[in-house]
Amino acid sequence: MKIRFLIPAITLLALALPAQKKFMQSKLIIFDPGHFHATLLQKDMYPWLDKRVTVYAPLGPDLLDYLNRVSLFNSRADHPTHWELDVRTSADPMAAMLREHPGNIVVFTGRNRAKINRILAALKAGLHVLADKPWIITSADMPKLEQALKLAAQKNLAAYDIMTERYEVTSELQREFVSDPHVFGKPFPGGIHNPGIRARSVHHIMKTVAGVPLKRPSWFFDIAEYGDGLADVGTHVVDLVQWTVFPDQPIDYRKEIFILHGNRWPLKMTREQFTRVTGEPEFTPALASYVHGGVLDYYCNNSVAYTLRGIHVELEIVWNWEAAQGGDIYEASFRGTHSKVEIRQGNDESFVPELYIVPMSNDVAAAVDRRVAALQSRWPGLGVVKSGEELRIVVPSKFRVGHEAHFGQVTNHFMDYVTSPKSMPSWETPYMLAKYFVSTKGVE
């Protein structure tokens, strides 16, 4: 059975704005929006994107949650959006999407195991692809990832994964200071017990997104479907490491990355917790092998150690049930011959990330002052204060836009590649391959 319906703005979403004189060049397709990241891409409007969006999905709770969130964006009092959703449900939404082809950009989020096959099919059909991480969750799919990236280049299409954390201001600034040889010096290679780079990411199962308590689908907890923590959110951390220490440089994962060891451990969830976050009264059958004594062993936590061009790197990806205060946490330390450049979070009541520079030579403070002065054109009001023997970079509040706003920044950047796919930097493809090599091999 096939169901197709257009959600009228007056019933689902708020009163429609006056009709545009002409459609924009780009039209969006949302496919099976099983993750809230699909809606965060639509938290704002884009002048280059048509307000009419075609949605392909099976009729079910994932689709209804997506529709509800877009409805809230359209009906909010402050800067409401005005999306018009053409929702098309069927038993085989992928076949319908490829056959009908109502737009030129398709967004994939949610179920990760089948994502790379969907990406390949969309590229073969001539669609630009903006897909949430991860594109793959097992190293056996690395050849498919390479095929997808080659196909996009051959067909002059943009294919991009949503690396929002590159747009966090403290991460951008960390990259700037690590790239300054007068501040950072050269990367410290370290050793397996004293790595030159450490990073830690902490996420939480229970959270609020766009003002609404987050409900997670039951398949989110099936690691065969969604992946371990390192294979999923860990892709951001792996990306930030190479993006920071080797900016704009191609990385050959076959020759320049060596996995040393990894570890995994579960977050133990009671049935009551599972019901609270999913709405399901019992653990679903797909999770049966991970349920022991009425408790789910959710294997979402990983650590991995590897070398990147001889630099020892250690990462830890952790999921907690719920934050006592604040939200998700990212901390990272890059050690150079002149200083350590560190993002710290959770050390005070504000729980906002802060950037610190720990000098190891007398000339570092003056070099930091010069760099801060040079960065005023991009971040006016940026400052530096001494905190004991350390230097803290003072970031004006207007640049702390938050995680949800980063989705709009990524989407606008992606449009540059849609307009001119060849403008995508040559290092992005080897970066993606390197990132997914670490995230999948690290899990193994």
N, C-alpha and C positions, 0 to 999 in steps of 0.2 A: 504494500500500500504506500502511496506517495501523497504527502500533504504539502501544499505550498500556500503560504499566506503572507500578505504584506501587513506589517503592523502599522496601523494608522497613528500618526503623531497625536491626534486628539484623544485616543483611547489609551494608548500605552505610555506615551512619552511627554506630553505637554503640547501646547499649540505650536503648529509649524510656523516657521518664519516665512516671509514672503518668498515666492518662488524665485530662484536664481534665473538670471537671463540666459545662462548657458551652463552646461555641466563642465566641471573641471576636467582636465586631461586624465587624471588618475582616478580610478575607482577601486574601492577596497572590497575584498572578499574575506570574510571571517569563516574559518573552517573548524567545526566541532570545538567550540570555545570551552574546553574543560579546565582551564586555569584562569584565575582572576587577572592575570597579565593581559589577556585579550581585551578586557574592559579598560584597563589602565591606558592602553593605547588610544582609547576613545574618550578619555577624561576631558579632552579639549578638542576644539575644531582646528582644522588645518586649511589655510587658504588654497593649497594646491590639491586638496582632496575633496571629491564630491561628497555631499552630505548623505547621499543614498548609498547604503552598504548592503551587500547581499550576504546572507548568513546560511551556510549549509551545515546541518547537524541532525542527528537522530533526535526525535522528540523525547525529552527526558529531563531530569533534574539539572544537569550541567547547562543545558540550553536555557532553562527557566531562570537559573541563577544569573546567567549572562544578561538576559533580557531585563531582569529586575535592576541590575546595576546600571545598565545604560539608561533605563527609565529614570533612575535617580539623578544621573548626570543631566538629563534633559529637563528635569523638573526642579532643579535646585534654584534657589533664589539668586545666588551670586554667579554671574556669568554662565547661565545655562547653555548646554550644548543643544544642537538641533539635528541629531542624527535621525535619519529615516531608515528603518530596517526592513528589508525584503527577506523574510525568513522562509527557507525552503527545506522541508523535512522529507526524508525518504529512507527506505531500507538501505540504500547505498548512496549516501551523500557525496562520496568522493567521485563516483562515476557521473553523478548528476552535475557536479561542479566542473569537471573536465569537459563534459559534453556542452554545457550551456555557456561557460566562459563569460560571465557577465561583468568582469572587471579585469584589471591588469596587474593587481597586487594581491597576493593571498597571504594571510596570516595564519600560522600554525602554532597552537599552544596546547598544553595538556599532555595527553598520553605520549610517552617518549619512545616506547619500543618500536612503534610503527612509523615514527615521525620521518625518518630518513627516506623511507619508501614513498611517503606522501610528497616529500620535498622533490624527490627525483621525478615523480609523475607530473608535478606542477611545472617543473622546469622544462620537461619534454613537451608540455602543452604550451610553452611560451609565456609563462607567468613569472613575474618578479616574486621573490619569496622573502618575507620577513618572518622569521621563526624564532620562537622563544628557545632558550637553552633547556636541556641539551638536545643537540641534533642526533647524537648516538649515545647509548649507555653501555655498549660492549665493544671491545676492540675488534671483534669479528666484523663489525660494520665500518671499520676504517676505509676499506676499498670503496664502499658506497659513498662515504663522505667525500673522498677524493674525486669520485665520478661526478658527484653533484657540483662540486666547485669547478671542475673542468667544463662540464656541460654549460654552466652559467656563463663562463667566459666565452665559450664557442658560440652561444646563442645571443651574446650581448645582453645578458640579463643581470639584474642585481639580486644576489643571494646573500643574506646577512643574518647573523644571530644577534639577539637583543642583549648587548653587554652594557646594561645601565650603569654599572658601578664605575665605568670610566668617566662618568659625568658627575660623580661626587667630588665636591670642590677639594676636600682634603686629599683624595687620591690624585687629582690633577696636580695639586701643589707638591705632593710627595714626588711625583714624576719629575717636576721641574727642578727640585733641589737635588735629587739623585743624579740628574743629568748635568749638574753643574760641577765640573771637576774641582773647582776651588772650594766648594762646600763639602762635597762628598768624597772626592778623590777617586780611586778605582774600587770596584767591588771587591769585598773581602771574600775569598773562596770558602774559608772555614773548613769544617770537617763534619763527619756524621753526627758527632756529639756536640758540635759547636757550629751550627750552620750559619752561613753568611746572611741568609734570608729566612725569616720566620713569618708566618701569617696564620691568623685564626679567625674563623667565621662562626658565629653562633646565631641560629635561627630558632623560631618558636612555632609550635604547632598551632596554638591558640593565639590569634591576633585580630586586630581590626584593620580593614583595608577600605579606603575611601569612605570612612565613617560607618562602615557596616561590619558586624562581626563575621569573620570568615568561616564559611562552611566548606569543608574539604570532602571531595568524593572518596568513597571507600577504596578505589583503585590507587589513590595517592599513596597508600600504605603498602602496596604490593611492589616490592623492589624489582621484581621481574618485569613489571609494566612501567614503573616510574624511575627506577634506578636508586642506587645507594646515594648517600649525601654527597660524596665526592663527585660522582658522575652527574649529579644535578646541580645544586647550588655551588658546589666546588669549582665548577667551570669558571665562575666569576673570579675566584681567588687565583686560580692558575693563570687566567688571562691577565689579571692585574700585576702578577709577578713579572711576567715577560714584557708586558707593556711598559712597566716602570723601569726595569733595569736595562733593557735593550730596546729603547723606543725606536719605532719605525725601521727595525732591522729584521729581515727574514731569518727565521729559525728553522733549521733542518732537524726534525725530530728523530730521524734515523741515525744521525751522527752526533748530535749535540745534547741529547737528553738521555739519561740513564736512570731508570727506576731502581732504588736501593731496597726499600722495604715499605710495607704498608700494614695497617691494622684496622679492624672494624669492631664495633660493639653496639649493642642495641639500646634504644630507648624503650623502656618497658611501659606499656599502656594497659590500663584496666579496661574492662568492657564498658564501664561507665564513662570513662574518658573518650573511648572510641565513639560511643553513642552521642556524646555531647558535641563532638566536632564534625561527625558525619551525618547524624540523624538516623543511622542504622541501629536497629534494636540489638543486633548480635554481630559478632565478627563474621565477615562474609566468607564463603567457602574457599575463595582463592587464597585466603590468609591462614587456612587451617594448619599448615605445616609449621607456622611460626607462632602458634598459640600453645602455651604450656601452662597448665594449672589456671586457666582463665585469664592469662596475661599474654598480651601480644608482644613478641620480641620484634620491634621495628628497627631493622638494621639501617639506620640513617646516619650513623656516626663513623667517620673515617679519619685516619691520619696517613700521610704519605711522606716519604723522604726520597729525594731525587737530586741529580745534578743537572744544571743548566749551564752549558759552556764552562764546566768546571766549578761552578758555584754551587755549594750545597744548599738545598732548599728543604724546609720542613713546613708542612701545612697540616692544619687540624680543622675539620669540618664537624660541627656539633649541632644537634637539634635538642632543644629542651621542650618540655611540655608548654610552659607559659612563663613569660618574663615577670619577675617580681616587680620590676619597674623598668621604664625605658622600653626599647624595642630590640631589633636585631643588632648584632655587634660585629664590627670588623676591626681587627687590629693587625698591624703589619710593621715589621722592623727590617730595614735594609742597612747593612753594615758596610761602610766604606773605609778606606785607609785614613780619611780625615775626620769622619763623623758617622754617627748613626742617625738615620732619618726615620722617624717612627710615627705611625698613627696609633693613638691610644683612645680607648673608649670605655666608658663604664667606671672610670675612676672617680667620678664626682656625681652630684645629684642630677646634673643636666643630661648625662648619658649621650652627649653629642660627641662625634669624633673630633679630636684635636691633633694637630701636627706639632711634633717636637723634634728638635735637632740637638743631638748630644755631641758637642765638640770633642775631638781627640787631639787637636793642635790649636795653637794660639791664634792662628790666622782665620779660623772658621767664622767667628762672630762678624768680622768685617766683611767677609765674603757673603754672609747671609744678608747683611744690610744692603750690599750692592745688588744682590739678587732681588730682594724685596722692592727696592727702588725701580729696578728694570721691569718688574711685573705689575707696576701701578697702572699701566695702560690697559691691561686685561682685567685686573682686580683692584680698582681704585679703593683706597682705604686700607689695603693690606698692611699689617704691621708686625712687629716682632717685639717681644718682651723677654727679659731675662728671668728665669725661674730657677734660682739656685745656680747650679753649673750648667743648666740647660737653657735652650732658647725655645720659646713657644711662639708659633706663628698665629697672629691674631687675624681671624677671618671675619669680615663684616657680615652681619646677619643676612643681608640681601642676597648673598651668594649661597646660603644654606637653604636650597629650595626643597630638599627632601626627596626620598626614594621615588615616590609616585610621579613627581614632575620629571624624573629622568626618562620616563617612557616617551614623553613628548619630545624630549631632546633627541633621543635615538631615532624616533620616527622622522623628524625633520632632517636629520643627517642622512638617513636612508634615502630620502627623496632626492638628494644630490646624486646618489648612485643610480636611482631610477632614471633620472634625467640624462645622466651620462655614466653608464656602467663602467666605462674604461677609466673613470676618475677614481675608482676605488684603489687605494694604495696597493702596490705589489706585495707588500709584506703581510696583508691581511689574510691571504689564503694560507701561507705557511704558518701564520699565527694560529689559525683555526685548527690546522692539522696537529700542531704541537700541543695545543690546549687539550684537544680530545684524546690525544695519545696519553697524556699524563692522567687525565681524569678516568679513562677506562682501564689502562694498565695499572694505575694505582689501586683501583678497586680489586682487580685480579690478584 
